[in-house]
Amino acid sequence: MASNSKETNSEDVTKEEGAFQTENIIKTKEDKDREKEKEEKKESLTGGPTSMIHRSGSRPQLDLSGAAIHGNFEERNPIILLPNQSDDISHLALDIGGSLIKLVYFSRHAESTDDKRKNSFKKRFAITNGNRRSYPILGGRLHFVKFETGKINECLDFISSKQLHCGRVDSPLWRPASQTSDDIVIKATGGGAHKYADLFRERLGVSLEKEDEMDCLVAGANFLLKAIRHEAFTHMEGQKEFIQIDQNDLFPYLLVNVGSGVSIIKVDGYGKFQRVSGTNVGGGTYWGLGRLLTQCKSFDELLELSQRGDNSQLDMLVGDIYGGLDYSKIGLSASTIASSFGRTISEDKELSDYRPEDISLSLLRMISYNIGQISYLNALRYGLKRIFFGGFFIRGHAYTMDTISFAVHFWSKGEMEAMFLRHEGYLGALGAFMSYEKHGLDDLRAHQLVERFPMGAPYVGGKIHGPPLGNLNEKISWMEKFIEKGTEITAPVPIGLPGTTGMGGFERPSARGSVLKPDSSAKLNIGVLHLVPSLDVFPLLQDPDSYEPNTIDLSHSELEYWFTVLTGHLPDLVDKAVASEGGTEDAKRRGDAFARAFSAHLARLMEEPAAYGKFGLANLLELREECLREFQFNDAYITIKQRENEASLAVLPDLLMELDSMNEEDRLLALIEGVLAANIFDWGSRACVDLYHEGTIIEIYRMSRKKMKRPWRVDDFDMFKKRMLTNKKEKPYKRALLFVDNSGADVVLGMIPLARELLRRGTEVVLVANSLPALNDVTANELPEIVAEAAKHCDTLRKAAEAGGLLLDAMVGIQDELKDGTVSVPLMVVENGCGSPCIDLRQVSNELAALAKDADLVILEGMGRALHTNLNARFRCDALKLAMIKNQRLAEKLFNGNIYDCICRFEPSD
């Protein structure tokens, strides 16, 4: 094969009119240009004569005319809205292939900046909004959609209905009033970018700008491997294992794109790659020969046949040659294929005597084995260990991936692995998206991407079903329609029969493979990527690269148990959610829809545990919360939380008086006992929900306190006491981060008194709470009011709350104290960046990350944050993990203990 080379580097720049060409420009010239840019920007924002700013390199011109500060003018790095910036609205790209059209589009959204407390807090601690640019990245969602090319009009209707070609998704601020559709250019790759250009112009009034397919393929792969955790996976004997790629050791790698033919590309860096080999025996060969030999009408039909096939009916195996025995001397088993279709030589049969299913599988394995072997030889040639496979031929098909993996493993003697990508069908479309000169993705990191799986999201896999569900009412109506028909709602990624269109194709293929999972269940779901620039990695993690939040992986047996637990809890959760919305008919309708949707998610995971990528218990619990929010239940336990907060605050003064009457050793023990006892209030635990029938919240709390008998199941209290009280060499902690759990007694009678003790010892305290509601967990938005009520009964809390900006009436006084340098030790509240009962410390709010840098104590409280996640997490500072175990299976599995056992684990820093 001829070797075509494509090399690009940082010297390749866009040579637009007015843009600087960076070649041969010396540093002093760059400095002058940079200063000139700053002056021009300053003038334009202050009404000066200049309204355009030239940026060197590949950045296009910024149109600053009409620019305005968005939000608080006093913020250190405020967001700037550019209403006339035309090239910043580009957010749709296409890969138009022979059988499928892949869309990638970006919908923007801006976070509110009207929170006075948060703005004051950011100003005081010099916390920026995380933007690295002089143009705004507001965050948003990256969507993935597929259509059949033969139904291109459905694709055009979808683009038109959402006005994707007009830049009007979610944020009209990005659409210049002066721009018409005739000016709009959409990036596209694939052969259809040429074939259908006139149709796009006729139907949508837009121009398609064609991008090189190989450029797009490599750019898309690089983005996925850089930005998405566990994007890559291996597939051996039907089992998927997700792989975390070291970003510092990504290059070089081999990218094998299996379409009609096969291109083998050596990727050396961003924009640096070379096609080093290939073969004309690929997907087109399989489809062409298969069509001739089996009379199949579609590629997917041919793949479906292979799942029921037995290739030993046509292939000559090693065992056929050696009397059913292995050829162990050279490592060949009896079932190894010695010659594809070789068995037909010695049989007096016609083509019609062979089953189409067997022919399809024999063809599939012949071509897949050869692709795997050729890829291995090229990797060996260039000394590469990583081979990524993608393209139209793969399509998430279990047999195909298994066969390629076997070939690479066999020929490399286990030294190399074939790897596949969850988003592999979207490499070209992603690359086309990134060919926009300002796509907003190049600075993103894995911790700023959150994948969610809404019901009715764009569908991927198997036959294509047309547009995703448009809105909530449409989604609920669709579900109700299926219930009325008696049809089971199975999964957010349906597989339909040929000819099925629209939303009606939820029939499952009747075929079941005997070895691997059928294609329908083996496929991986593709969600919506939420781009959240305000997320950061928790800086106190000892080793962020090896950190794994989930304590328990969801193996099939483990998933089955939690499936039962969550299904059993579902009716009560629906009742609470409906009640939180006043019990209206609309709320009941949404509650039913939520129950069906979440049940479908659970069923999908039971069918294929890897369907949503690498999934642990924390991810499963977060999926439930996201599903609630999807059906507009924003806080299902709001009424219960308010009632329990009021009851707990009523008895707080008596508790504080009791604590103050103790000596410091007894008080510290009572405080830790109080945290553990109050942690019993958890509406996510069936056992704890049952306790509510036995008494009031205060009665249950007192009962729990009385049962606090040491030693606990894990009891490091004496180590913590030594550090707090008796080790005089150690100074008091400078700043403590307290990750709080539930509302009511948990936070009011447990964590606030502990925070008060730390404050009295001169330690700054940061209460870290959820950004969004989850079960009865307290949120950062609710905490200031709770603290303000508690502060009415305690001078220590009042002064600390004032110093931390929690009492808005005292904000003026705080500014005066800042000037005088007499500010008290502060009590602060910060969002953790998530809306789940658990927490992944690789994705926390930038406010929390900023405050964590000066912290020397982390306290994680509750099952979700200290047991389900982060039990094995290690930190750069001292850590205290406190929880009552409210699940018998968890107690046995983690600690060989029992329900209501307590955990007090103290981990000093190294």
Beta strands, then each sheet from edge to edge (+ up, - down):
strand 1: 5-7
strand 2: 52-53
strand 3: 62-63
strand 4: 68-70
strand 5: 79-81
strand 6: 92-96
strand 7: 100-108
strand 8: 140-148
strand 9: 185-189
strand 10: 207-210
strand 11: 232-236
strand 12: 239-243
strand 13: 253-258
strand 14: 262-269
strand 15: 272-279
strand 16: 316-317
strand 17: 337-339
strand 18: 386-390
strand 19: 417-421
strand 20: 449-452
strand 21: 528-531
strand 22: 535-536
strand 23: 714-715
strand 24: 735-739
strand 25: 764-769
strand 26: 827-831
strand 27: 844-845
strand 28: 857-861
strand 29: 878-884
strand 30: 902-907
sheet 1: 1+ 15- 14+ 13- 18- 19- 11+ 12-
sheet 2: 2+ 3-
sheet 3: 4+ 5-
sheet 4: 10+ 9+ 6+ 7- 8+ 21- 20+
sheet 5: 16+ 17-
sheet 6: 22+ 27-
sheet 7: 23+ 30+ 29- 28- 24- 25- 26-
end
